[in-house]
Amino acid sequence: MVDTTPLTAAVDHFADRLRAAPQSRLQRGAAAEALGLARELSRRAQIIEDPSGEPREMPDAGMFAAADQVTVAVHDLALVLQDEGQIEEAVRLVAEAQKRAGV
């Protein structure tokens, strides 16, 4: 089993920033960026778990749920990651999304 602490720490930080962000920031794109990240992390987890299956898209639960959706998606992904390279890639995706979200 690989150490996913860097990934969960990065997402927890991003989610905390989203929760603290004003509604106007969420509306200007931070929530959409978080949802996009959650969907990508979820897609990756599903592909690892079932490479022959068709990944299902995470639904949009609204801007105030975006932080929770990212958190759930990353914890699902962390359970199936198999090597340090996958973790580093996921941490990079989180950092880029947080930068684009401006939080």
C-alpha positions in Angstrom: 0.0 0.0 0.0 1.3 3.5 -0.9 1.2 6.5 1.4 -1.6 8.8 0.2 -1.1 11.4 2.9 0.3 14.1 0.5 -2.8 13.7 -1.7 -5.4 13.8 1.1 -3.6 16.7 2.8 -3.6 18.7 -0.5 -7.3 18.0 -1.1 -8.2 18.8 2.5 -6.5 22.1 2.2 -8.3 22.9 -1.1 -11.6 21.9 0.4 -11.1 24.0 3.5 -10.3 27.0 1.3 -13.4 26.4 -0.8 -15.6 26.2 2.4 -14.1 29.5 3.6 -14.5 31.2 0.2 -17.3 33.8 -0.2 -20.2 32.9 -2.4 -19.1 35.4 -5.0 -15.8 33.5 -5.4 -17.6 30.2 -5.7 -19.9 31.7 -8.3 -17.0 33.1 -10.3 -15.6 29.7 -11.0 -14.1 28.2 -7.9 -17.0 25.8 -7.4 -17.0 24.8 -11.1 -13.2 24.2 -10.9 -13.7 22.0 -7.8 -16.5 20.0 -9.5 -14.3 19.5 -12.5 -11.5 18.1 -10.3 -13.9 15.9 -8.3 -15.2 14.5 -11.6 -11.7 13.8 -12.9 -10.6 12.2 -9.6 -13.7 10.1 -9.6 -13.2 9.0 -13.2 -9.6 8.0 -12.4 -10.7 5.9 -9.4 -13.4 4.1 -11.5 -11.0 3.3 -14.3 -8.5 1.8 -11.8 -11.2 -0.2 -10.1 -12.9 -1.4 -13.3 -10.8 -0.8 -16.5 -13.4 -2.4 -18.7 -16.4 -0.4 -17.3 -17.7 3.0 -18.4 -17.0 5.6 -15.7 -20.1 7.4 -14.4 -19.9 11.2 -14.1 -20.2 12.7 -10.6 -23.4 14.9 -10.6 -23.3 18.6 -9.9 -24.7 18.9 -6.3 -24.3 22.7 -6.3 -21.6 25.1 -5.5 -21.9 24.7 -1.7 -21.2 20.9 -2.0 -18.2 21.2 -4.3 -15.7 21.0 -1.4 -17.4 17.8 -0.1 -17.4 16.3 -3.6 -13.7 16.9 -4.0 -13.1 15.3 -0.6 -15.1 12.2 -1.4 -13.6 11.8 -4.8 -10.0 12.0 -3.5 -10.6 9.6 -0.7 -12.1 7.1 -3.2 -9.1 7.5 -5.4 -6.7 7.2 -2.5 -8.1 3.7 -1.8 -7.2 2.4 -5.2 -3.9 4.2 -6.1 -1.1 1.7 -6.7 2.1 3.7 -6.9 3.8 7.0 -6.0 3.6 8.3 -9.5 -0.2 8.1 -9.5 -0.2 10.0 -6.2 2.2 12.7 -7.5 0.0 13.1 -10.6 -3.2 13.5 -8.4 -1.4 16.0 -6.1 -0.4 18.0 -9.2 -4.1 18.0 -10.5 -5.3 19.3 -7.1 -2.6 22.0 -7.0 -3.5 23.2 -10.5 -7.2 23.2 -9.8 -6.7 25.2 -6.6 -4.6 27.7 -8.5 -7.2 28.1 -11.2 -10.0 28.3 -8.6 -8.2 31.2 -6.9 -8.7 30.0 -3.4 
